[in-house]
Amino acid sequence: MERVSFYTQIGKNKRDSVLLIAVILLFLLALVYVISEVFAPELLLILLIFAGVFVILDAGACYMYGDKIVLSSTGAQPADPVKHVYYINTAEGLALAAGMPVPKLYVIPNRDINAFATGRSPKHASIAVTQGAIDNLSRQELEGVIAHEMSHIGNLDIRFFTLIAVFVGLVAILSQMFLRSMWYSGGSGNKDNKNAGLLIVVGIILAIIAPIAVRLVQLSISRKREYMADATGVKLTRYPPGLAGALEKIQKMNSGKMDVSDAVSHLFISDPKHTFMDSVFATHPPIEKRIAALKSM
């Protein structure tokens, strides 16, 4: 197997993430252009202000208070300084190596092996691992999992995903507004524009396709950031077999039926629930591909 540096993996996935954001922005700009040509510029301004305020307020609330909601919804409890000293010491050592504040540490009472990180910045971050991870992983494997989650914090992925959510939300709302405007106006647009008819057809097609396309791009970005967190975690531990071993145990031992909301499942190191739609709408890369990438480092 050809060896690949974790620096190469980090750089590649970072570039891919930026390129995929550009795709979302292209869809957004295309929608803005079509709406501005079909309707009066004044209407476009109203739509943008309304959609922007709604999406930013929603994303801002999730950004500021999402960590508390996620921790509460998963039943996470603060790690016990005596019972979970092994977990706490491992996290403290990795935080020191990463030059980061030690996140608040939690334990989820579940037998599956899993973990997630949340929080708007390294100073306001939390990591939660399942009891199954503490019980079933070796120290090196647990270290690999925590390093992965700490990498999400260090890479500012919560902030990154909030920004993407704003763009995706704008595309979805503008598409709905355009389609509803067409419905209520009887399909008439700016009569002064000679190409209004063609633009209306293009706009309707775009408004139907764009929300689906940007959602798929958003999921692709999520998968890239998972690969990036894997590689950054290896940069911290300098021991790829640790995280690879943890992922192998996740693949073999997890039930795939962890009781968590779909709204937070993307935060976990491995999708806690498996459905038949995972191949299309997966927030995580296939575990076997992640293991292969780790073993090549």
C-alpha positions in Angstrom: 0.0 0.0 0.0 1.3 3.4 -1.0 2.2 5.5 2.1 0.4 8.9 2.4 1.4 11.7 4.8 -1.3 12.9 7.2 -0.2 16.4 6.0 -1.2 15.4 2.5 -4.6 14.1 3.7 -5.3 17.3 5.7 -4.4 19.6 2.8 -6.4 17.6 0.3 -9.6 17.5 2.3 -9.2 21.2 3.3 -9.0 22.1 -0.4 -11.9 19.9 -1.3 -14.0 21.5 1.4 -13.4 25.0 0.0 -14.1 23.9 -3.5 -17.4 22.3 -2.5 -18.4 25.5 -0.7 -17.8 27.3 -4.0 -20.3 25.0 -5.6 -22.9 25.9 -3.1 -22.2 29.6 -3.6 -22.5 29.2 -7.4 -26.0 27.8 -6.9 -26.9 30.7 -4.6 -25.6 33.3 -7.1 -27.5 31.6 -9.9 -30.7 31.8 -7.9 -30.1 35.5 -7.1 -29.4 36.3 -10.7 -32.5 34.5 -12.0 -34.8 36.1 -9.4 -33.3 39.6 -10.1 -34.0 39.1 -13.8 -37.5 37.6 -13.5 -38.7 40.1 -10.9 -38.0 43.7 -10.0 -34.7 44.3 -8.1 -36.8 45.7 -5.2 -38.4 42.3 -4.7 -35.0 40.5 -4.8 -33.8 42.8 -2.0 -36.9 42.0 0.1 -36.5 38.3 -0.4 -32.8 38.4 0.4 -33.3 40.4 3.6 -36.2 38.2 4.8 -34.3 34.9 4.0 -31.0 36.2 5.3 -32.5 37.4 8.7 -34.4 34.1 9.1 -31.5 31.8 8.3 -28.9 33.8 10.3 -31.1 34.0 13.4 -31.7 30.2 13.2 -28.0 29.4 12.6 -26.9 31.8 15.2 -29.1 30.2 17.8 -27.8 26.8 16.9 -24.2 28.1 17.1 -24.6 29.7 20.5 -26.8 27.1 22.2 -26.4 24.0 20.1 -23.9 22.3 22.4 -26.3 22.4 25.4 -29.1 21.0 23.2 -26.9 18.2 21.8 -25.6 17.2 25.2 -29.0 17.1 26.7 -30.6 15.2 23.8 -28.0 12.4 24.0 -28.2 12.0 27.8 -24.6 12.9 28.3 -23.4 13.3 31.9 -20.2 15.0 33.2 -17.3 12.6 33.4 -16.6 11.4 37.0 -13.1 12.4 38.1 -12.7 9.0 39.8 -14.7 6.6 37.7 -13.5 8.0 34.4 -9.9 9.1 35.3 -8.5 7.1 32.4 -10.6 9.0 29.9 -9.9 12.4 31.6 -6.2 11.9 31.7 -6.1 10.9 28.0 -8.1 14.0 27.0 -5.9 16.3 29.1 -2.7 14.9 27.5 -4.1 15.4 24.0 -5.2 18.9 24.8 -1.7 19.7 26.0 -0.2 18.2 22.8 -2.7 20.2 20.6 -2.1 23.5 22.6 -5.8 23.7 23.3 -7.9 24.2 26.5 -9.1 20.9 27.9 -12.8 20.5 26.7 -15.6 19.7 29.1 -15.8 16.0 29.2 -19.0 13.9 29.2 -20.0 10.3 29.1 -23.1 8.9 27.3 -24.7 5.9 29.0 -24.8 3.7 25.9 -23.1 0.3 25.0 -22.2 1.3 21.4 -18.7 2.7 20.7 -19.1 6.4 19.7 -18.2 9.9 20.5 -18.8 13.5 19.4 -17.5 17.0 19.9 -19.5 20.2 20.1 -19.1 23.9 21.0 -18.6 27.1 19.1 -14.8 27.5 19.9 -11.9 25.7 21.7 -12.7 27.7 24.8 -16.4 26.6 24.7 -16.0 23.0 23.6 -17.2 19.7 24.9 -16.4 16.1 24.1 -18.7 13.2 24.9 -17.8 9.5 24.6 -20.1 6.5 25.2 -19.6 4.1 28.1 -19.2 1.5 25.4 -16.1 3.3 24.1 -14.6 3.5 27.6 -15.3 -0.2 28.3 -14.2 -1.6 25.0 -11.3 0.5 23.6 -7.7 0.2 24.5 -5.9 3.3 25.7 -4.4 3.9 22.2 -7.8 3.4 20.5 -9.6 5.7 23.0 -6.8 8.2 22.4 -7.4 8.0 18.7 -11.1 8.7 19.1 -10.6 11.7 21.4 -7.9 13.1 19.1 -10.4 12.9 16.2 -12.9 14.8 18.2 -10.4 17.3 19.4 -9.4 17.8 15.8 -13.0 18.8 15.0 -12.7 21.5 17.7 -9.2 22.7 16.6 -10.4 22.8 12.9 -13.3 25.0 14.0 -15.7 22.6 12.3 -18.8 23.8 14.2 -18.2 27.3 13.0 -17.5 25.9 9.5 -20.7 23.9 9.4 -22.7 26.9 10.7 -21.5 29.0 7.8 -22.4 26.2 5.3 -25.8 25.9 6.9 -26.4 29.6 6.3 -25.7 29.2 2.6 -27.7 26.0 2.2 -30.6 27.6 4.1 -30.5 30.6 1.9 -30.7 28.4 -1.2 -33.6 26.5 0.2 -35.6 29.5 1.3 -35.0 31.5 -1.9 -36.0 28.5 -4.0 -39.3 28.2 -2.1 -40.0 31.9 -2.3 -39.3 31.9 -6.1 -41.6 28.9 -6.7 -44.4 30.4 -4.5 -44.1 33.8 -6.2 -44.5 32.0 -9.6 -47.5 30.2 -8.3 -49.3 33.3 -6.9 -48.3 35.6 -9.8 -49.6 33.0 -12.4 -46.1 32.5 -13.8 -45.7 36.1 -15.0 -42.4 37.9 -14.4 -40.8 41.1 -15.4 -42.5 42.1 -18.7 -39.8 44.5 -19.6 -37.3 41.6 -19.9 -37.5 40.0 -23.4 -36.1 36.7 -22.0 -38.4 36.5 -19.0 -40.1 33.4 -20.3 -36.9 31.4 -20.7 -35.6 32.7 -17.4 -38.8 31.6 -15.6 -38.3 28.1 -17.0 -34.7 28.1 -16.0 -35.6 29.5 -12.6 -38.2 26.9 -11.9 -35.8 24.1 -12.8 -33.1 25.7 -10.7 -35.4 26.2 -7.7 -36.3 22.5 -7.8 -32.8 21.1 -8.2 -30.7 23.6 -6.2 -31.9 22.6 -2.7 -31.3 19.0 -3.3 -27.9 19.6 -5.0 -26.6 21.9 -2.2 -27.8 19.4 0.4 -25.8 16.6 -1.3 -22.8 19.0 -1.5 -23.2 19.8 2.2 -23.1 16.0 3.0 -20.0 15.7 0.8 -18.3 18.4 2.8 -19.2 16.6 6.0 -17.5 13.5 4.8 -14.4 15.5 3.8 -14.2 17.0 7.3 -14.4 13.5 8.8 -11.4 12.4 6.7 -9.6 15.7 7.7 -10.4 15.0 11.4 -9.0 11.5 11.1 -5.7 12.8 9.6 -5.5 15.7 12.1 -6.0 13.2 14.9 -3.1 11.1 13.6 -1.0 14.3 13.6 -1.8 14.6 17.3 -1.2 11.0 18.4 1.4 10.0 15.7 -0.2 6.5 15.9 -2.7 5.7 13.1 -3.4 2.2 14.3 -5.1 3.6 17.4 -8.0 5.3 15.5 -8.0 2.5 12.9 -8.5 -0.1 15.6 -11.3 1.9 17.2 -13.1 2.2 13.8 -12.7 -1.6 13.3 -14.3 -2.2 16.7 -17.1 0.2 15.8 -17.7 -1.7 12.6 -17.8 -5.0 14.3 -19.5 -4.2 17.6 -22.0 -1.3 17.2 -25.7 -2.1 16.9 -26.4 0.8 14.5 -29.5 1.6 16.5 -28.3 4.2 19.0 -31.2 6.3 20.2 -30.2 9.8 19.0 -31.9 12.4 16.9 -31.1 12.6 13.2 -30.4 16.3 13.8 -27.3 15.4 15.8 -26.2 12.1 14.3 -23.7 13.9 12.0 -21.7 15.0 15.0 -20.6 11.5 16.0 -17.4 9.9 15.0 -19.5 7.2 13.3 -23.1 7.4 12.2 -25.0 6.0 15.3 -27.9 4.8 13.1 -27.7 2.8 9.9 -30.5 3.1 7.3 -31.0 2.1 3.7 -30.4 5.7 2.6 -26.9 5.9 4.1 -25.2 5.3 0.8 -26.8 8.5 -0.7 -27.3 10.8 2.2 -24.3 9.7 4.4 -22.7 12.3 6.6 -19.7 10.0 7.2 -17.4 8.2 4.7 -17.6 4.4 4.7 -15.7 3.1 7.7 -13.7 0.7 5.6 -12.4 3.6 3.5 -11.4 5.6 6.6 -9.6 2.6 8.0 -7.7 2.1 4.7 -6.8 5.8 4.7 -5.5 5.5 8.2 -3.5 2.4 7.5 -1.8 4.1 4.5 -0.4 6.9 6.8 
